Amino acid sequence: MEQQAFNLDKVQISINKLREKRSKIYFFVQDTKGNARGSVRYIYQMAMALKNGGFKPVILHEKNDYIGVGKWLGEKYMTEIPHQSIESQNLEVSPDDTIVVPEIFGYIMSQVKNLPPAKIVLTQSYSNMLETLQPGETWSQFGFTKCITTSVKQKEYIDKVMRGVSYDVIPPIISDVFEKSKLPSKTIVAVHTKEQRDTVNLIKAFYLKYPQFRWITFRDMRGLSELEFATILKDSFVSIWVDDISGLGTYPLESMKTGTPVIGKIPNLKPDWMNEHNGIWTNDTINMVDILAEFTQNWLEDNISEKLYESGYETAEKFTNTDDFKSKVLERFSSYINTRLSNFNSQLEKLKTN
């Protein structure tokens, strides 16, 4: 009887914490060593939305020497959201808590499979979801039966691979720091590729094939703060994007938001937002330098269609509604919490009956 009463009390405590939003929502993040990364920004934006909505998010990281996102995303994300390292301490979580793990951390999923909180996998890149799993392993066997992803197409693809999991879509939000320049564009080409060598090879090939344009400046968009990133984009007259395994494509959307046209390689999973009017898209990276040279000549002659700029900006605007993003985050996590609360109430009734 004493054990039963103890269990009943524990369940009642969990119910009260869930009702009062005192249970914690842990987000595991990768340490980017101070470098900007869209996938990490998305997690911090989600955590901040939950904090402002009255929930208790916590950022989890592996090492004590975690550098964080203060320098490139903003110090408020480091000071207003609690952070916790798991390097030198055990992760103490309650059954009413929730833990969110990115898809690439399959080994973390296996480590927390016996922990009692609700478990959610966050998939921003479908190409990473099997990378750290053993052959035959699935998310559901580790207790991760819910997944948040960033696009409908990505959801449809993942659903065919990972069975026994329910999916929700929360598209990312483009920061207000990405805005149009009030000054004319400079002779800068912003380049963002999955592999850095692709950036180097593109620049070298362009200068060799078109020596008349050697005065054009290329900027590799790696290792920049968000403000530096946005400033270079809005100063550029064109943006280059190559990422075959992109799950959504925030970089071209950020370019469009600054009013910079995009020349891009169509990824293997073509984004829902991509159409023939909002960018110059190709299936072949070999001819990208030729497309760039032709675009450059037309830009110098003021011969670029206004429709390209307008359509690109209209596309990006669909990803700038901060209130909508916050609403979707709060709606989804409130639903998770309510489901958890319902399960605890059922458990409480069974204990009372016994």
C-alpha positions in Angstrom: 0.0 0.0 0.0 2.8 2.4 0.8 4.4 1.8 -2.6 1.1 2.3 -4.3 0.5 5.6 -2.5 4.1 6.7 -3.4 3.4 6.0 -7.1 0.1 7.8 -6.9 1.9 10.9 -5.4 4.6 10.8 -8.1 2.0 10.7 -10.9 0.0 13.5 -9.3 3.2 15.6 -9.1 3.9 15.0 -12.8 0.3 16.0 -13.7 0.6 19.2 -11.7 3.9 20.1 -13.4 2.4 19.5 -16.9 -0.7 21.6 -16.1 1.4 24.4 -14.8 4.1 24.3 -17.5 6.8 23.4 -15.0 8.0 20.4 -16.8 11.2 20.9 -18.9 11.7 20.6 -22.6 15.3 19.7 -23.4 16.8 20.5 -26.8 20.0 18.7 -27.7 22.3 20.9 -29.9 25.5 20.4 -31.8 28.5 22.6 -30.8 29.3 24.6 -33.9 32.4 26.2 -32.2 30.9 29.6 -32.6 30.2 29.3 -36.3 26.7 30.2 -37.7 24.5 27.2 -38.7 20.9 27.3 -39.7 20.0 24.0 -38.1 21.1 25.3 -34.7 19.5 28.7 -35.2 16.2 26.8 -35.8 16.4 25.0 -32.5 17.2 28.1 -30.6 14.3 30.0 -32.2 12.0 27.2 -31.3 13.3 27.2 -27.7 12.9 30.9 -27.4 9.3 30.7 -28.8 8.5 28.1 -26.1 10.1 30.3 -23.3 8.1 33.3 -24.4 5.0 31.1 -24.4 5.5 30.2 -20.7 7.2 26.8 -21.1 10.6 25.8 -19.7 13.1 24.9 -22.5 16.6 23.9 -21.7 19.5 23.7 -24.2 21.6 20.5 -23.8 25.1 20.2 -25.1 27.8 17.5 -24.8 30.9 19.4 -23.5 31.5 21.9 -20.7 33.4 24.2 -23.0 30.4 24.8 -25.3 31.0 28.1 -27.1 27.3 28.8 -27.9 25.6 31.1 -30.3 26.0 34.5 -28.6 28.4 36.0 -31.1 26.5 35.1 -34.3 22.9 34.7 -33.2 22.6 37.0 -30.2 23.5 37.0 -26.5 19.9 36.8 -25.4 19.7 33.2 -26.6 22.5 32.3 -24.2 21.3 34.3 -21.2 17.5 33.9 -21.4 17.5 30.2 -22.2 19.0 27.8 -19.6 21.9 25.6 -20.8 23.1 22.3 -19.4 26.2 20.2 -20.2 26.0 16.4 -20.0 29.8 15.9 -20.0 30.4 15.6 -16.2 26.9 15.1 -14.9 24.1 12.6 -15.3 21.0 13.9 -17.1 18.3 14.0 -14.4 14.9 14.1 -16.1 11.4 13.6 -14.9 8.7 11.4 -16.5 6.8 14.6 -17.3 9.8 16.2 -19.2 10.4 16.1 -23.0 13.7 15.6 -24.8 14.2 16.7 -28.4 17.1 15.2 -30.3 18.3 16.1 -33.9 18.2 13.2 -36.4 22.0 13.0 -36.7 22.4 12.0 -33.1 21.3 8.4 -33.3 23.8 7.4 -30.6 22.2 9.9 -28.2 18.8 8.3 -28.9 20.2 5.0 -27.9 21.7 6.4 -24.7 18.4 8.0 -23.5 16.1 5.1 -24.6 15.6 4.0 -21.0 14.9 7.5 -19.6 11.3 8.2 -18.8 10.5 11.6 -20.6 8.7 11.9 -23.8 11.0 11.7 -26.8 10.9 13.7 -30.1 13.3 13.5 -33.0 14.0 16.8 -34.9 14.8 16.2 -38.6 16.0 19.1 -40.6 18.2 17.0 -43.0 16.7 13.8 -44.2 20.2 12.7 -45.5 21.5 12.6 -41.9 18.8 10.4 -40.3 20.5 7.1 -40.9 24.1 8.3 -40.5 24.6 7.3 -36.8 22.2 4.4 -36.7 23.1 0.8 -37.0 21.6 -1.2 -39.9 18.0 -2.1 -39.0 17.7 0.4 -36.2 14.8 2.8 -36.1 13.8 5.8 -34.0 10.8 4.1 -32.5 12.8 1.3 -30.9 14.5 4.0 -28.9 11.2 5.5 -27.8 11.2 8.3 -30.4 7.7 8.0 -31.9 7.2 11.6 -32.8 9.1 13.7 -35.3 9.2 17.4 -36.2 10.5 18.3 -39.6 10.7 21.4 -41.8 8.8 20.7 -45.0 6.0 18.5 -46.3 8.2 16.9 -49.0 10.8 15.9 -46.4 8.0 14.6 -44.2 6.7 12.4 -47.0 10.1 11.0 -47.7 11.0 10.3 -44.1 7.7 8.6 -43.5 8.5 6.0 -46.1 11.7 5.1 -44.4 10.9 5.5 -40.6 7.7 3.6 -39.8 5.9 3.8 -36.4 6.5 7.5 -36.1 4.0 10.4 -36.4 5.2 13.6 -38.1 4.6 17.3 -37.7 5.9 20.1 -40.0 7.1 23.4 -38.6 8.8 25.5 -41.4 11.8 27.6 -40.3 11.6 31.4 -40.0 13.9 33.8 -41.8 15.3 36.4 -39.4 14.4 40.1 -39.7 18.1 40.8 -40.2 17.8 39.7 -43.8 16.4 42.8 -45.6 16.9 44.6 -48.9 19.7 47.1 -49.3 18.9 50.7 -49.9 22.0 51.1 -52.0 22.9 49.5 -55.4 24.3 46.0 -55.4 28.1 45.7 -55.4 30.1 43.4 -57.8 30.0 40.6 -55.3 28.9 37.0 -55.8 27.9 35.2 -52.6 28.5 31.5 -52.7 27.2 28.8 -50.4 27.9 25.1 -51.1 27.7 21.9 -49.1 31.3 21.2 -49.7 33.9 24.0 -49.5 35.9 22.5 -52.4 32.9 23.1 -54.6 33.1 26.8 -53.8 36.8 26.9 -54.6 36.4 25.0 -57.8 33.6 27.2 -59.0 35.6 30.4 -58.4 38.7 29.0 -60.2 36.7 27.7 -63.2 34.9 31.0 -63.5 38.1 33.1 -63.6 39.7 30.7 -66.1 36.8 30.5 -68.5 35.9 34.2 -68.2 39.0 36.2 -67.5 37.2 39.4 -68.5 35.3 39.1 -65.2 38.3 38.7 -62.8 37.4 41.9 -61.2 34.2 40.2 -59.8 34.6 39.4 -56.1 33.4 36.1 -54.6 32.5 35.6 -51.0 32.4 32.2 -49.3 29.5 32.4 -46.9 31.0 30.1 -44.2 32.0 31.0 -40.7 30.1 34.3 -40.6 27.9 35.8 -37.9 24.2 36.2 -38.9 24.6 40.0 -39.3 27.8 39.6 -41.5 26.0 36.9 -43.5 23.0 39.1 -44.1 25.1 42.2 -45.0 27.1 40.3 -47.6 23.9 38.9 -49.2 22.2 42.2 -49.6 25.4 43.7 -51.0 25.8 41.0 -53.6 24.3 41.2 -57.1 23.8 37.4 -57.3 23.9 34.4 -55.0 25.1 30.8 -55.8 23.7 27.8 -54.0 24.8 24.1 -54.4 23.4 21.6 -51.9 22.2 18.3 -53.3 20.9 16.9 -50.0 19.2 20.1 -48.7 15.9 19.4 -46.9 14.4 22.8 -47.5 17.0 25.4 -48.5 17.1 28.4 -46.1 20.1 30.0 -47.9 18.3 30.7 -51.2 15.3 32.0 -49.2 17.6 34.3 -47.2 19.1 35.5 -50.5 15.7 36.3 -51.9 14.7 38.1 -48.8 17.6 40.5 -49.3 16.5 41.0 -52.9 19.4 39.0 -54.3 18.7 36.6 -57.2 19.8 33.0 -56.8 21.5 30.7 -59.3 21.1 27.3 -57.8 21.5 23.5 -58.3 18.1 21.8 -57.9 18.6 19.4 -54.9 17.6 15.8 -54.9 14.5 16.6 -52.9 13.1 19.6 -54.8 11.7 22.2 -52.3 8.0 23.0 -52.4 8.8 26.8 -52.7 11.0 26.4 -55.9 9.5 27.5 -59.2 10.7 28.7 -62.6 10.2 32.4 -61.7 11.9 32.8 -58.3 15.4 31.8 -59.3 17.7 30.4 -62.0 17.7 26.7 -61.4 19.8 24.0 -63.1 20.3 20.2 -62.7 23.9 20.4 -63.7 26.7 22.1 -61.7 29.1 21.9 -64.7 27.4 24.7 -66.5 26.8 26.9 -63.5 29.8 29.1 -64.3 28.4 29.7 -67.7 25.0 30.6 -66.3 26.8 33.0 -63.9 28.8 34.6 -66.7 25.7 35.2 -68.7 23.8 36.6 -65.7 26.8 38.9 -64.9 26.8 40.3 -68.4 23.0 40.9 -68.3 23.3 42.5 -64.9 26.0 44.9 -66.1 23.7 45.8 -69.0 20.7 46.2 -66.7 18.9 43.5 -68.5 17.6 41.3 -65.6 13.9 40.8 -65.5 12.2 42.5 -62.5 10.0 39.4 -62.2 13.0 37.4 -61.0 13.5 39.9 -58.1 9.8 40.2 -57.3 9.0 36.5 -57.4 12.0 35.6 -55.2 11.1 38.2 -52.6 7.4 37.0 -52.6 8.6 33.5 -52.0 10.9 34.4 -49.1 8.1 36.5 -47.5 6.2 33.3 -46.9 8.9 32.3 -44.4 9.1 35.6 -42.5 5.9 35.4 -40.3 7.4 35.3 -36.8 4.0 35.1 -35.2 3.0 32.2 -37.3 6.2 30.3 -36.5 5.7 30.9 -32.7 2.1 29.9 -33.0 3.0 26.6 -34.7 5.7 25.8 -32.2 3.4 26.5 -29.2 0.5 24.6 -30.8 2.6 21.5 -31.5 4.3 21.3 -28.1 1.0 22.1 -26.3 -0.4 19.1 -28.2 2.5 16.9 -27.0 2.0 18.1 -23.5 -1.7 17.5 -23.5 -1.2 14.0 -24.8 1.3 13.3 -22.1 -1.1 14.8 -19.5 -3.9 12.5 -20.7 -1.6 9.5 -20.3 -0.7 10.5 -16.8 -4.4 11.0 -15.9 -5.2 7.6 -17.2 -2.4 6.1 -15.1 -3.7 8.0 -12.0 -7.2 6.6 -12.5 -5.8 3.1 -12.7 -3.8 3.6 -9.5 -6.8 5.0 -7.7 -8.9 2.0 -8.8 -6.4 -0.4 -7.6 
